Amino acid sequence: MTKKADQYSAPQQALGYMFQPRHALYSILKLPEDTTCLLEADDDLDYTNPEEGKLLASLKHKAPGDKLTDLSPDFWKSVRIWATFAEANPNTILETSFFLITTGKVQIGSFLANFVTGSDERKPPDKLTEKAMDVVSKSDATLLKSIHAQLTSMDAKLLEELFSNITIFDCQERIDAIPSKIMALMRAVRHQHRQPVFERLEGWWNDQCVNLMTGKRLEPLVGSEVSEMLAHISEQFREDNLPLDFFDAEPEEGVDPERDNRIFVHQLREIGLKSDRIRRAILDYYRAYEQRSTWARENITITGEVERYDDRLVDEWQRFREVVCEEIEEGSSEEMLRQAGRKIYTDLTSGLKPNLRIRPQVTESYVTVGSYHILANEPTPRVHWHPQFLNRIQNVLEEVEK
């Protein structure tokens, strides 16, 4: 029985940690833009707004069906945190709100029902404090006895102010329901793009939360900052743009220009490219391949758009190749052939022309250059750099067949 309980509590605890930044993102999108947010400061979440003051929120992601009763540790642990804050900041207590945000439900008839948002049962501050002290005093649990002792030692007026500013939000959205709530706030984003926009926004947000809690970021998170990032990400999903996610990505297995035997790499060796340029080509290939796969998986590009883009690249390559190879004759030296191949490759992959972009605002070079390498890597390459590369492949295949 204990083993099963432990197995069940472990994922719940993990969900609790993950619930915190996701709920923070949801909240700050609903709060005024000048709201600042800290995690694990004076409470799980610590919001400050110039007009509304300070808000401390304790978050509890509970197992389905969990109920909060009078002596629920979730409530009293939060009270202990808030009481400690109140004692340290007695002059700001009236401008501070204390929220317990839980996916559990406050039991009907419980003393905690006084604190539930919108409750008609809330008692006056003095009666509320009196009842709270009476409830907690009846427990023999070590935790609650220590909390009772802490509350008893506090100034009576301060204690009343504390309990009068506590609100419980029960039956809140569970962690897996929050994304849809966030996406519902993205009215300026097309419906079909809201999921990938949310994923990118949450990825950025989680990075900022980690930086904040590890000390890499010293300033609190700000609502306006989130709005700016949401707008920035959304702009990548306009008709003239596409999201770019891999501009600094590298393959997990690393890059080895000397041992990579893929066709597009072999082509670059054929025209005499140095190792550094081949390394860059491998990165461009990887980034373009991953990017195109992401667009397809997220259904961001229009049906047939990538295929038409490849056709445009091939057409531009053919036009340029015809001009460069016009001076190539049957008896041209290998060095002249290599020079022609390098010119075709360099001119098409450096200083990229706007007409080579998949969409007008997609300016990252890895998309175009990497796409050329994808075309050059097909079993029968649609793009090749060395003027006689296809003939040499055919000769090799004929030798193998013999």
C-alpha positions, 0 to 999 in steps of 0.5 A: 500500500505504501509503495503504491502511494509513493509511486503515485505521489512522485508524479504528483509532486513532479506535476506540482513543480511543472504547474508553477511556471505554467500557471505563472505564464497563464496568470501574467497574461491576464494581469496588467502588463506592468505586473512583475513576477518572481518565482520562489521568492516570498512564495511560489509566485510573487506578483507586484503591480503598482496599482494593486500592490503585492500578491503572494500565491501558493500553488497546489496541484493535487490528485484528482478528487482531492479535498481540502478540509479544516486541517489541510496541511496545504492551507496551513503551510501557506498560512505559515509562509504568509505569517512569516511575511506579515511579521517581516512586513507589517506596514504593507500587509493591507496592500498584500493579497494572499492566494491559495490556488489549488486544483483540489476542492474545499470540502462543503461546510469546512472552515476553509469555505470562508476563504473561497473566492466569491463565498457568502460565508466569509466572517468578519476579520475578528471572527475569522481569526478567532475561528482559524485559531480555534481550528488549528489549536485542535490538532495534535500534529507537530506541523500544525502545533508549530504553526499555532504557536507562531500565530499565537505569538503574532500581534492580534491586529496583524493576524486579523489583517492577514486572515482578512486578505487570504483567498482560496481559489479551488477547483482550478485548471489542472496543468494539462488544461492550462495550454488551452486557456492560454491559447484562448487569450491569443485572439490575434493569432490564427486558430491553426497557429495557436498551438505552435505559438504557445509551445514557443512562448512557453519554451521561452518562458521556461528558460526565463524562469530557470534563469531567474531561479538560478540567478542568471537573470536578476530582474523579475519577469514583466507582463509587457515582456511576455506580450512583446515575445508573444507578438514577436513569435506571432509575427513569424506565422504571418503569410509572408513569414515562417517560424525559424527555430534552428539557427544555432542548432547542431546535431547531437552526434556532432559534425565530422567533415572528414568522415561524412559520406553523404552525397551532398558532402561528397559533392563538396569534396569534388569541387575542392571545398575546404573542411571549414566550409564543408562543416558549415554545409553540414550544419546548414543541411541539418538545420534546414532538414529539421526546420522543414520537418517541424513546419510539416509536423506543425502543418505551418506551410501550405500544401505543396509549398515546400515542393514548389520552393524546391522547384524554384531553387532547382530552376535558379540553379539551372539558370546559373549553371547554364551561364557558368558552364557555357565556357566549359568544353569537353577537354576542360581540365579538372581544375577548371571544372572544379572552379566552375563548380565552386563558382556555382556553389558560392554564388548561389549560397552567398549573399542570398537573393530575395527570390531564393527565400521560401517566403519574403521575411524568411531571411535565415540563410540556412533555410535556402543553403540547407535546402540546396544541400537536401536537393544535392543529397537525393539518390539522383541529385536534382542539384549538383555543383561539379559539371560532370558529377552526374556522369561520374555517379552514373559511371560508378553505378554501371561499374557496380552493376557489372 
